[in-house]
Amino acid sequence: MPNTIITTLAISTTSLLFVASVSSEGVPVKSEGIPAQVTEVAPLEDVTPSFIVPAAHFESLELAGETVPMEGFGVMENLDRELIVNTYRHSSTILYLKRASRWFPLIERILEEEGVPDDFKYLAVIESGLSQAVSPAGARGFWQFMSKTAPEYGLEVSSTVDERYDIEKSTRAACDYLNKSYTKFGSWALAAASYNMGRAGVAKRLKEQGVDNYWDLHLNSETGRYVYRLLAVKEVMSSPESFGFTLSSSDLYSEYKVREVTVSENISNLSDFALENGSNLRELKTLNPWLRKGYLNVKLGKTYSIYFPNTMTE
């Protein structure tokens, strides 16, 4: 691991360990951070502060061009929680930053083409960590579509193909969902909430509670934190140095350089197909995770784009 990252982690975690493991009198603590004997609490000024950027630091915030009501009841505290959580999830946040360098350029281009605000690239972070995740409920891919919902947004889910794992197609599908939600609610914050709860769930609660915005809604814990988490991840990832994350350009994952092969017929053996194209199965499956078997069945009239590493020297 590069020294820059090690230094960042050491500084941030040391302050936390100090607070958790030593009392004001130097009394040793148990491994779980509970003092064996504590007779006095250390004055606040004697405790080494941990590296936290509080929500109060931000005079104003926007999500997708909409002003966040920082003065609203509980808004500051809710955002504070998510900022702290995402500041101290060191390994996860570092991986998000590394992966973003590879995937954000593609996602940003598609969001722009589909008319969805750029801030929604962070939705893929809170949904999947920019990875081909599988949820306990069965949602899959960067954008966590369920198998029943995916076909409604143009994604094929079959015995050999699962386009929830196709980053470009699933990003366009997510844009379709978000645009329809924005059309329904007239608010990008509510559109984001609907991505977690569903449009019907959001609409029902708006009607029941007689409010017209996300910030005044009483929601379950997951959806109640969802948009705040989106905001927090946006702030941390758009200015990582401000939150103690220092990565050089060499630490980041680069975009894949690929060449495209168009396929309109069945492929009986993907390993052989990869070898015929100067590659191998590992590279093929890495660049085309939507291929779920060792073969491909192609429906009549359907074509697929399969990507291989572009090894040609420019």
C-alpha positions, 0 to 999 in steps of 0.5 A: 500500500502506498505510503500516502495512504498508510500515513492518512490511516495512521493519523486518523485511527490513532486519535480514535484509539487514543480516546478509546484506550486510555483514561485521563489517569492512564488507566488501562482498558479492556480490549473492547475499549471499556475501562477496567476502572474509571473514576474520572472522565477526562476534560474535553480539552485534554482529549486528542480530537479525532479528524471529523468535519462536522455538518455545521462546517457547511454553510449550505449544501445542494443535491442535484441543484436543490438546496438542502435545508440545513436549518431544518429539524434534525437535518444537521444531525442526520447529515453529521451522522453520515459524514462521521460514518463515511469518514471513518469507513477507511478501507471502504472509502479508499476503495470507492475513491480508487474505483471512482477513477475507473468508473465515474467517467463512463457514468458521468457521460451517461448521466449527462446524455440521459439528463440526470444530474451528475450528483447521482453518480454517488448513488452507485457508490451507496448502492454497490460501492461501485462493484458488482454487488449482490444484496441479500434480497437478490438485487445485483450490479452497480445499480442493484436492480431486482430481477423482476424490475430489470426487464421493465427498464430494458435489462435482459435477465436470462439463463446466460445473460444478466444485464444488471451486471452491464455497467453501461446498460444498467446505468441507463436503466437507472437514469430511466428510473430516476427521470420517471421518479423526478417527473412524478415528484418534481424533486431529485431528493424524492427521486433518490429516496424512491430508488431505495423505497420505490415510488409507491412507497414514497408517494404513500408516505407523502400523502399520509403525512401531508408533506411535499419534500424528503426532509420533512418525511418520517421514514424507516431507518434505511430510507431516512438515512439514504439521501443523507448518506448520498450527500455525505458520500458526495462531500467526502468523495468530491473533496477527499483531502478535507476528510483525511484521505490523500491518494496520488494519481498513481494510487487510483485505478485506471479506466480499462482500454478495450476493443469491441466485438459485436456478436449476433450468434450463439457462442458454444464455448466462451473460453475458446471464443476468448482465445480466438480473440487473443484473450482468455476467459478471466479477462473476458468475464472481468470486462463482461460480467453480464455473461453468466455462463461458459457459453452464450445463447443469442436470441433471434435479432439480438446483438451483444457487444463483448469487450476485450483488452485493447493491447494495441500500442497507440 
